């Protein structure tokens, strides 16, 4: 249990350190999309759709994992209650 907490803490620290590098790229993408939109380029709409897709995937993954975890928890509780 202590090792899990330590690993999670290290991951949070590492991801926080990478945050500034990742945030700098967003301004470049935004500027490119805005410039393309002004010139009548339709790829900007596709870029926005791609961003929404990438935004939705982590929430969907966490939702599915959470649902499976909850279902497994309820199943174990029912088996324990039946065994008593």
C-alpha positions as CSV (number, residue, x, y, z in Angstrom):
1,X,0.0,0.0,0.0
2,X,2.8,2.4,0.8
3,X,4.5,1.6,-2.5
4,X,1.4,2.5,-4.4
5,X,1.1,5.8,-2.7
6,X,4.8,6.5,-3.3
7,X,4.5,5.6,-7.0
8,X,1.4,7.8,-7.4
9,X,3.1,10.7,-5.7
10,X,6.2,10.4,-8.0
11,X,3.9,10.2,-11.1
12,X,2.0,13.4,-10.0
13,X,5.3,15.2,-9.5
14,X,6.7,14.1,-12.8
15,X,3.5,15.0,-14.7
16,X,3.4,18.4,-12.9
17,X,7.0,19.0,-14.1
18,X,6.0,18.3,-17.7
19,X,3.0,20.6,-17.5
20,X,4.8,23.7,-18.6
21,X,6.2,22.1,-21.7
22,X,2.8,20.7,-22.7
23,X,1.0,24.0,-22.1
24,X,3.4,25.9,-24.4
25,X,2.3,23.7,-27.4
26,X,-1.3,24.7,-27.0
27,X,-0.6,28.3,-28.0
28,X,1.1,27.1,-31.2
29,X,-1.9,24.9,-32.1
30,X,-4.4,27.7,-31.4
31,X,-2.5,30.2,-33.5
32,X,-2.2,27.8,-36.4
33,X,-5.9,26.9,-36.2
34,X,-6.9,30.6,-36.0
35,X,-4.7,31.5,-39.0
36,X,-6.1,28.6,-41.0
37,X,-9.7,29.6,-40.2
38,X,-9.1,33.2,-41.4
39,X,-7.8,31.8,-44.7
40,X,-10.9,29.6,-45.2
41,X,-9.1,26.4,-44.4
42,X,-11.5,23.6,-43.3
43,X,-8.8,21.8,-41.4
44,X,-9.4,24.0,-38.4
45,X,-12.8,22.4,-37.9
46,X,-11.2,19.0,-38.0
47,X,-8.6,20.1,-35.5
48,X,-11.4,21.2,-33.1
49,X,-13.1,17.8,-33.6
50,X,-9.8,16.0,-32.8
51,X,-9.3,18.1,-29.7
52,X,-12.8,17.2,-28.5
53,X,-12.1,13.5,-29.2
54,X,-8.9,13.6,-27.2
55,X,-10.7,15.4,-24.4
56,X,-13.4,12.8,-24.2
57,X,-11.2,9.7,-24.2
58,X,-9.8,10.0,-20.7
59,X,-13.2,10.6,-19.2
60,X,-14.6,7.7,-21.0
61,X,-11.8,5.4,-19.9
62,X,-12.1,6.5,-16.2
63,X,-15.9,6.1,-16.4
64,X,-15.6,2.5,-17.7
65,X,-12.9,1.6,-15.2
66,X,-15.0,3.1,-12.4
67,X,-18.1,1.3,-13.5
68,X,-16.2,-2.1,-13.6
69,X,-14.7,-1.4,-10.2
70,X,-18.0,-0.6,-8.7
71,X,-19.7,-3.6,-10.3
72,X,-16.9,-5.9,-8.9
73,X,-17.2,-4.3,-5.5
74,X,-21.0,-4.9,-5.4
75,X,-20.5,-8.5,-6.6
76,X,-18.0,-9.2,-3.8
77,X,-20.3,-7.7,-1.2
78,X,-23.1,-9.8,-2.4
79,X,-21.0,-13.0,-2.2
80,X,-19.8,-12.1,1.3
81,X,-23.4,-11.5,2.4
82,X,-24.5,-14.8,0.9
83,X,-21.6,-16.7,2.5
84,X,-22.4,-15.5,6.0
